[in-house]
Amino acid sequence: MCLAKADSEDGRKALADLCDAYYEPVVTYLRGVCRDADAAREMSHAFFTQMLGGGAIQSADRERGRFRSYLLGAVKHFASSQREKNRSLKRGAGFEALSMDDDRVPEVQDGSILSPDAAFDRQWALTMLERSLEALRSECVTQGKGTFFDRVRPMLTGDAAYGDQGAIAADCGMNVDALRVAVHRLKKRLRQCVKAEIAGTVEDATAVTDEMQILFEALGG
């Protein structure tokens, strides 16, 4: 993982690749903070420009070498700095560049509404799952099973109801039992793909299990 070697050319390239892959969690967090989708996108661009230029790297806590924690810490620090700049602008020039004051961010009272931190973790988990699914699909395509994967993909993510299995099996030219076996194998392989994806974001292999648990909790179990 790139954090320990972020000052090297290869480390910076690896960091840039990770930032590109996990752009959406940052946007999601900033949207929760400033309550403005357009502003969140603009701030995300500014954040990554600063981060990849080295400005945010020293400011963030590289918590146990986990990129998820590192990225969240970095964007929190960035948002705090922007908030302070906005307050200075209000005091000095009489206007506010971005609506990010603490007292203007509504408190999260509805249990169905995620806090910015929780929204970040959920989007992180969704992004990681999507990348793992795409990795698995690439494997299936290489094996000539791309069409089958596309048909059963909803079953891998729990988006297909139990009653759909008969129709899916018929479409795939197999019986339901054979379909269940094939899907079980794909689910097992998907879990391995998720572990591999996580391993690329941590420095210590022992952290993979903890990150897996965080991922499942963020997805609701």
Short mmCIF file of the C-alpha atoms (twelve columns), coordinates in Angstrom:
data_MODEL
# 
_entry.id   MODEL 
# 
loop_
_atom_site.group_PDB 
_atom_site.id 
_atom_site.type_symbol 
_atom_site.label_atom_id 
_atom_site.label_alt_id 
_atom_site.label_comp_id 
_atom_site.label_asym_id 
_atom_site.label_seq_id 
_atom_site.Cartn_x 
_atom_site.Cartn_y 
_atom_site.Cartn_z 
_atom_site.pdbx_PDB_model_num 
ATOM 1   C CA . MET A 1   0.000   0.000   0.000   1 
ATOM 2   C CA . CYS A 2   1.201   3.470   -0.902  1 
ATOM 3   C CA . LEU A 3   1.093   5.505   2.300   1 
ATOM 4   C CA . ALA A 4   4.439   4.436   3.681   1 
ATOM 5   C CA . LYS A 5   6.118   5.363   0.405   1 
ATOM 6   C CA . ALA A 6   4.056   8.391   -0.552  1 
ATOM 7   C CA . ASP A 7   7.192   10.479  -1.002  1 
ATOM 8   C CA . SER A 8   8.545   8.247   -3.780  1 
ATOM 9   C CA . GLU A 9   7.507   8.469   -7.426  1 
ATOM 10  C CA . ASP A 10  5.920   5.014   -7.346  1 
ATOM 11  C CA . GLY A 11  4.217   5.863   -4.062  1 
ATOM 12  C CA . ARG A 12  2.734   9.051   -5.476  1 
ATOM 13  C CA . LYS A 13  1.476   7.149   -8.525  1 
ATOM 14  C CA . ALA A 14  -0.113  4.508   -6.291  1 
ATOM 15  C CA . LEU A 15  -1.667  7.227   -4.142  1 
ATOM 16  C CA . ALA A 16  -3.064  8.955   -7.235  1 
ATOM 17  C CA . ASP A 17  -4.587  5.674   -8.427  1 
ATOM 18  C CA . LEU A 18  -6.245  5.097   -5.064  1 
ATOM 19  C CA . CYS A 19  -7.565  8.650   -4.958  1 
ATOM 20  C CA . ASP A 20  -9.056  8.219   -8.424  1 
ATOM 21  C CA . ALA A 21  -10.660 4.932   -7.409  1 
ATOM 22  C CA . TYR A 22  -12.099 6.290   -4.165  1 
ATOM 23  C CA . TYR A 23  -13.171 9.748   -5.302  1 
ATOM 24  C CA . GLU A 24  -16.864 9.218   -4.553  1 
ATOM 25  C CA . PRO A 25  -16.522 8.634   -0.781  1 
ATOM 26  C CA . VAL A 26  -14.831 12.032  -0.493  1 
ATOM 27  C CA . VAL A 27  -17.600 13.714  -2.489  1 
ATOM 28  C CA . THR A 28  -20.181 11.967  -0.325  1 
ATOM 29  C CA . TYR A 29  -18.529 13.165  2.887   1 
ATOM 30  C CA . LEU A 30  -18.235 16.761  1.676   1 
ATOM 31  C CA . ARG A 31  -21.832 16.748  0.452   1 
ATOM 32  C CA . GLY A 32  -22.878 15.818  3.973   1 
ATOM 33  C CA . VAL A 33  -20.773 18.633  5.417   1 
ATOM 34  C CA . CYS A 34  -21.658 21.513  3.101   1 
ATOM 35  C CA . ARG A 35  -25.122 20.307  1.978   1 
ATOM 36  C CA . ASP A 36  -24.449 21.364  -1.605  1 
ATOM 37  C CA . ALA A 37  -23.702 18.810  -4.337  1 
ATOM 38  C CA . ASP A 38  -21.986 21.271  -6.674  1 
ATOM 39  C CA . ALA A 39  -19.885 22.741  -3.884  1 
ATOM 40  C CA . ALA A 40  -18.944 19.221  -2.760  1 
ATOM 41  C CA . ARG A 41  -17.634 18.412  -6.237  1 
ATOM 42  C CA . GLU A 42  -15.638 21.632  -6.402  1 
ATOM 43  C CA . MET A 43  -14.198 21.052  -2.954  1 
ATOM 44  C CA . SER A 44  -13.333 17.450  -3.813  1 
ATOM 45  C CA . HIS A 45  -11.368 18.634  -6.822  1 
ATOM 46  C CA . ALA A 46  -9.523  21.168  -4.671  1 
ATOM 47  C CA . PHE A 47  -8.906  18.549  -1.980  1 
ATOM 48  C CA . PHE A 48  -7.361  16.007  -4.331  1 
ATOM 49  C CA . THR A 49  -5.307  18.687  -6.072  1 
ATOM 50  C CA . GLN A 50  -3.866  19.675  -2.706  1 
ATOM 51  C CA . MET A 51  -3.509  16.103  -1.504  1 
ATOM 52  C CA . LEU A 52  -1.674  14.829  -4.564  1 
ATOM 53  C CA . GLY A 53  0.535   17.890  -4.408  1 
ATOM 54  C CA . GLY A 54  1.621   16.820  -0.931  1 
ATOM 55  C CA . GLY A 55  -0.306  19.448  0.998   1 
ATOM 56  C CA . ALA A 56  -2.656  17.125  2.865   1 
ATOM 57  C CA . ILE A 57  -0.362  14.164  3.330   1 
ATOM 58  C CA . GLN A 58  1.537   15.501  6.319   1 
ATOM 59  C CA . SER A 59  -1.661  16.782  7.944   1 
ATOM 60  C CA . ALA A 60  -3.572  13.503  7.998   1 
ATOM 61  C CA . ASP A 61  -3.107  10.672  10.464  1 
ATOM 62  C CA . ARG A 62  -1.957  7.549   8.646   1 
ATOM 63  C CA . GLU A 63  -3.896  5.414   11.110  1 
ATOM 64  C CA . ARG A 64  -2.271  1.997   11.110  1 
ATOM 65  C CA . GLY A 65  -1.587  2.334   7.391   1 
ATOM 66  C CA . ARG A 66  -5.244  2.136   6.357   1 
ATOM 67  C CA . PHE A 67  -6.079  4.247   3.345   1 
ATOM 68  C CA . ARG A 68  -9.750  4.511   4.326   1 
ATOM 69  C CA . SER A 69  -8.892  6.086   7.688   1 
ATOM 70  C CA . TYR A 70  -6.140  8.165   6.128   1 
ATOM 71  C CA . LEU A 71  -8.403  9.552   3.399   1 
ATOM 72  C CA . LEU A 72  -11.228 10.353  5.822   1 
ATOM 73  C CA . GLY A 73  -8.796  12.073  8.179   1 
ATOM 74  C CA . ALA A 74  -7.317  14.077  5.329   1 
ATOM 75  C CA . VAL A 75  -10.670 15.278  3.996   1 
ATOM 76  C CA . LYS A 76  -11.815 16.164  7.531   1 
ATOM 77  C CA . HIS A 77  -8.704  18.285  7.989   1 
ATOM 78  C CA . PHE A 78  -9.296  19.911  4.600   1 
ATOM 79  C CA . ALA A 79  -12.954 20.645  5.379   1 
ATOM 80  C CA . SER A 80  -11.993 22.149  8.736   1 
ATOM 81  C CA . SER A 81  -9.434  24.396  7.048   1 
ATOM 82  C CA . GLN A 82  -11.979 25.500  4.457   1 
ATOM 83  C CA . ARG A 83  -14.507 26.221  7.182   1 
ATOM 84  C CA . GLU A 84  -12.010 28.450  8.983   1 
ATOM 85  C CA . LYS A 85  -11.200 30.271  5.735   1 
ATOM 86  C CA . ASN A 86  -14.896 30.865  5.176   1 
ATOM 87  C CA . ARG A 87  -15.272 32.325  8.634   1 
ATOM 88  C CA . SER A 88  -12.322 34.627  8.014   1 
ATOM 89  C CA . LEU A 89  -13.918 35.781  4.779   1 
ATOM 90  C CA . LYS A 90  -17.166 36.504  6.584   1 
ATOM 91  C CA . ARG A 91  -15.393 38.527  9.231   1 
ATOM 92  C CA . GLY A 92  -13.082 40.356  6.837   1 
ATOM 93  C CA . ALA A 93  -15.164 40.853  3.719   1 
ATOM 94  C CA . GLY A 94  -18.727 40.396  4.830   1 
ATOM 95  C CA . PHE A 95  -19.547 37.323  2.746   1 
ATOM 96  C CA . GLU A 96  -19.190 33.552  2.824   1 
ATOM 97  C CA . ALA A 97  -17.544 31.606  -0.012  1 
ATOM 98  C CA . LEU A 98  -19.061 28.224  0.861   1 
ATOM 99  C CA . SER A 99  -21.798 27.314  3.315   1 
ATOM 100 C CA . MET A 100 -19.826 25.175  5.743   1 
ATOM 101 C CA . ASP A 101 -20.283 26.736  9.165   1 
ATOM 102 C CA . ASP A 102 -20.940 24.219  11.926  1 
ATOM 103 C CA . ASP A 103 -24.087 26.036  12.999  1 
ATOM 104 C CA . ARG A 104 -25.522 25.822  9.489   1 
ATOM 105 C CA . VAL A 105 -25.140 22.058  9.129   1 
ATOM 106 C CA . PRO A 106 -28.347 20.417  10.362  1 
ATOM 107 C CA . GLU A 107 -27.967 17.919  13.180  1 
ATOM 108 C CA . VAL A 108 -28.604 14.333  12.166  1 
ATOM 109 C CA . GLN A 109 -31.718 13.341  14.090  1 
ATOM 110 C CA . ASP A 110 -33.432 10.989  11.649  1 
ATOM 111 C CA . GLY A 111 -31.910 7.533   12.052  1 
ATOM 112 C CA . SER A 112 -32.310 6.965   8.313   1 
ATOM 113 C CA . ILE A 113 -29.981 9.889   7.541   1 
ATOM 114 C CA . LEU A 114 -26.304 9.066   7.816   1 
ATOM 115 C CA . SER A 115 -23.756 11.358  9.383   1 
ATOM 116 C CA . PRO A 116 -20.970 12.525  7.018   1 
ATOM 117 C CA . ASP A 117 -18.576 9.970   8.558   1 
ATOM 118 C CA . ALA A 118 -21.050 7.109   8.202   1 
ATOM 119 C CA . ALA A 119 -21.947 8.218   4.671   1 
ATOM 120 C CA . PHE A 120 -18.244 8.184   3.792   1 
ATOM 121 C CA . ASP A 121 -17.844 4.635   5.117   1 
ATOM 122 C CA . ARG A 122 -20.947 3.431   3.286   1 
ATOM 123 C CA . GLN A 123 -19.870 4.959   -0.018  1 
ATOM 124 C CA . TRP A 124 -16.381 3.565   0.550   1 
ATOM 125 C CA . ALA A 125 -17.880 0.097   1.022   1 
ATOM 126 C CA . LEU A 126 -20.099 0.455   -2.055  1 
ATOM 127 C CA . THR A 127 -17.140 1.593   -4.150  1 
ATOM 128 C CA . MET A 128 -15.003 -1.284  -2.911  1 
ATOM 129 C CA . LEU A 129 -17.780 -3.775  -3.632  1 
ATOM 130 C CA . GLU A 130 -18.273 -2.359  -7.130  1 
ATOM 131 C CA . ARG A 131 -14.555 -2.614  -7.884  1 
ATOM 132 C CA . SER A 132 -14.530 -6.195  -6.603  1 
ATOM 133 C CA . LEU A 133 -17.536 -7.084  -8.754  1 
ATOM 134 C CA . GLU A 134 -15.836 -5.618  -11.814 1 
ATOM 135 C CA . ALA A 135 -12.690 -7.626  -11.060 1 
ATOM 136 C CA . LEU A 136 -14.780 -10.783 -10.800 1 
ATOM 137 C CA . ARG A 137 -16.624 -9.948  -14.004 1 
ATOM 138 C CA . SER A 138 -13.307 -9.557  -15.824 1 
ATOM 139 C CA . GLU A 139 -12.334 -13.039 -14.659 1 
ATOM 140 C CA . CYS A 140 -15.645 -14.445 -15.893 1 
ATOM 141 C CA . VAL A 141 -15.289 -12.722 -19.258 1 
ATOM 142 C CA . THR A 142 -11.825 -14.237 -19.643 1 
ATOM 143 C CA . GLN A 143 -13.375 -17.646 -18.948 1 
ATOM 144 C CA . GLY A 144 -16.146 -17.037 -21.485 1 
ATOM 145 C CA . LYS A 145 -18.755 -16.620 -18.736 1 
ATOM 146 C CA . GLY A 146 -19.381 -12.894 -18.959 1 
ATOM 147 C CA . THR A 147 -23.023 -13.258 -19.993 1 
ATOM 148 C CA . PHE A 148 -23.675 -15.696 -17.153 1 
ATOM 149 C CA . PHE A 149 -22.085 -13.310 -14.659 1 
ATOM 150 C CA . ASP A 150 -24.230 -10.415 -15.854 1 
ATOM 151 C CA . ARG A 151 -27.350 -12.546 -15.460 1 
ATOM 152 C CA . VAL A 152 -26.582 -13.712 -11.919 1 
ATOM 153 C CA . ARG A 153 -24.943 -10.528 -10.654 1 
ATOM 154 C CA . PRO A 154 -28.109 -9.434  -8.779  1 
ATOM 155 C CA . MET A 155 -27.934 -12.709 -6.859  1 
ATOM 156 C CA . LEU A 156 -24.388 -11.917 -5.738  1 
ATOM 157 C CA . THR A 157 -25.435 -8.627  -4.192  1 
ATOM 158 C CA . GLY A 158 -28.813 -9.690  -2.813  1 
ATOM 159 C CA . ASP A 159 -30.762 -7.692  -5.384  1 
ATOM 160 C CA . ALA A 160 -32.584 -10.739 -6.776  1 
ATOM 161 C CA . ALA A 161 -35.447 -12.278 -4.851  1 
ATOM 162 C CA . TYR A 162 -35.466 -15.995 -4.063  1 
ATOM 163 C CA . GLY A 163 -38.338 -16.505 -6.475  1 
ATOM 164 C CA . ASP A 164 -36.266 -15.159 -9.355  1 
ATOM 165 C CA . GLN A 165 -33.934 -18.161 -9.308  1 
ATOM 166 C CA . GLY A 166 -36.160 -20.349 -11.463 1 
ATOM 167 C CA . ALA A 167 -36.335 -17.780 -14.243 1 
ATOM 168 C CA . ILE A 168 -32.609 -17.059 -14.045 1 
ATOM 169 C CA . ALA A 169 -31.771 -20.772 -14.148 1 
ATOM 170 C CA . ALA A 170 -33.973 -21.235 -17.207 1 
ATOM 171 C CA . ASP A 171 -32.321 -18.289 -18.941 1 
ATOM 172 C CA . CYS A 172 -28.898 -19.805 -18.211 1 
ATOM 173 C CA . GLY A 173 -29.885 -23.271 -19.419 1 
ATOM 174 C CA . MET A 174 -29.505 -25.035 -16.082 1 
ATOM 175 C CA . ASN A 175 -31.637 -26.252 -13.215 1 
ATOM 176 C CA . VAL A 176 -32.029 -24.331 -9.976  1 
ATOM 177 C CA . ASP A 177 -29.674 -26.583 -8.008  1 
ATOM 178 C CA . ALA A 178 -26.888 -26.110 -10.553 1 
ATOM 179 C CA . LEU A 179 -27.506 -22.374 -10.510 1 
ATOM 180 C CA . ARG A 180 -27.227 -22.255 -6.731  1 
ATOM 181 C CA . VAL A 181 -23.922 -24.117 -6.818  1 
ATOM 182 C CA . ALA A 182 -22.540 -21.768 -9.472  1 
ATOM 183 C CA . VAL A 183 -23.690 -18.687 -7.577  1 
ATOM 184 C CA . HIS A 184 -22.235 -20.035 -4.330  1 
ATOM 185 C CA . ARG A 185 -18.863 -20.402 -6.034  1 
ATOM 186 C CA . LEU A 186 -19.064 -16.893 -7.432  1 
ATOM 187 C CA . LYS A 187 -19.949 -15.498 -4.005  1 
ATOM 188 C CA . LYS A 188 -16.932 -17.252 -2.537  1 
ATOM 189 C CA . ARG A 189 -14.723 -15.826 -5.266  1 
ATOM 190 C CA . LEU A 190 -16.271 -12.370 -4.797  1 
ATOM 191 C CA . ARG A 191 -15.317 -12.456 -1.137  1 
ATOM 192 C CA . GLN A 192 -11.746 -13.227 -2.200  1 
ATOM 193 C CA . CYS A 193 -11.845 -10.292 -4.620  1 
ATOM 194 C CA . VAL A 194 -13.041 -7.996  -1.831  1 
ATOM 195 C CA . LYS A 195 -10.192 -9.176  0.386   1 
ATOM 196 C CA . ALA A 196 -7.725  -8.503  -2.420  1 
ATOM 197 C CA . GLU A 197 -9.177  -5.028  -2.925  1 
ATOM 198 C CA . ILE A 198 -8.904  -4.298  0.785   1 
ATOM 199 C CA . ALA A 199 -5.346  -5.623  0.869   1 
ATOM 200 C CA . GLY A 200 -4.435  -2.938  -1.636  1 
ATOM 201 C CA . THR A 201 -5.515  -0.245  0.830   1 
ATOM 202 C CA . VAL A 202 -3.707  -1.411  3.970   1 
ATOM 203 C CA . GLU A 203 -0.064  -1.845  4.851   1 
ATOM 204 C CA . ASP A 204 -0.569  -4.613  7.395   1 
ATOM 205 C CA . ALA A 205 -2.220  -7.802  6.140   1 
ATOM 206 C CA . THR A 206 -3.662  -8.398  9.600   1 
ATOM 207 C CA . ALA A 207 -5.879  -5.330  9.108   1 
ATOM 208 C CA . VAL A 208 -7.805  -6.952  6.242   1 
ATOM 209 C CA . THR A 209 -10.206 -8.791  8.554   1 
ATOM 210 C CA . ASP A 210 -10.985 -5.626  10.508  1 
ATOM 211 C CA . GLU A 211 -11.589 -3.677  7.307   1 
ATOM 212 C CA . MET A 212 -13.862 -6.455  6.015   1 
ATOM 213 C CA . GLN A 213 -15.963 -6.142  9.166   1 
ATOM 214 C CA . ILE A 214 -16.162 -2.369  8.786   1 
ATOM 215 C CA . LEU A 215 -17.218 -2.824  5.161   1 
ATOM 216 C CA . PHE A 216 -20.041 -5.232  6.017   1 
ATOM 217 C CA . GLU A 217 -21.235 -3.029  8.879   1 
ATOM 218 C CA . ALA A 218 -21.287 -0.006  6.574   1 
ATOM 219 C CA . LEU A 219 -23.417 -1.959  4.118   1 
ATOM 220 C CA . GLY A 220 -25.836 -2.868  6.877   1 
ATOM 221 C CA . GLY A 221 -24.628 -6.301  7.869   1 
# 
